[in-house]
Amino acid sequence: MSAFLRRYPVPLIFLAVFGLVSAVQAFALSAQDRAELIGWASTNLANLAVHPVGAMVSSAFISEDSSGVLLVISAVGLFSIVRRFGNLRSMVLVVLAHVVGTVVSQGIVLVRLEAGSLSSSVRTLPDVGPSYVVAAALVAVILYGPGRWPRALALVCWCALAPYLFQGLFALDVAAVGHLVAMLTGAFVGALLRRHRPHLPAPTRTPAPTLA
């Protein structure tokens, strides 16, 4: 067990925090408190202008619904990607995917808002959940995974989520655009990580003792 904990700290910490927050939302918060939490953590234009770091970090651990499903699929993606790239490099991949997906999707919202094609209410729309992290991890595993079965399992999970991930894409829905950008980021960063593997020193051989 201790070896497992040492090998997979990133996915274990992520899943533990996400699971704990989901339990608190479900059993300890009133509907109003839950709405206020989601409102504060949402990566919308209003929050990104006031507390961008807090919103970016907290939004990845708060879900509006389907927390159990996301918890399971997160485990599929994160454990496999850590097995492939290691903890630190996997964390870089999913963090970049989450940040880039958020910045690009909300940037498009800002451009459309300034152009007058959206109402000012979009500034405070709820936008939380680990789906950018999950989508990027699944795509990276599908493309560069540690083996046939992890890739196949990631593909099954991705196909199950696809209708949700891309819903409203052609209407430039915030979440759909963010999911697409996060997946492209995961694919790109994964390709870089695969190309630039750390070079481990060659094992040294201890000469066999000679008999006198």
Secondary structure as UniProt FT lines:
FT   HELIX           2..7
FT   HELIX           9..27
FT   HELIX           31..41
FT   HELIX           45..50
FT   HELIX           52..59
FT   TURN            60..61
FT   HELIX           67..85
FT   HELIX           87..114
FT   TURN            115..116
FT   HELIX           120..124
FT   HELIX           131..144
FT   HELIX           148..165
FT   TURN            166..168
FT   HELIX           169..171
FT   HELIX           174..195
//
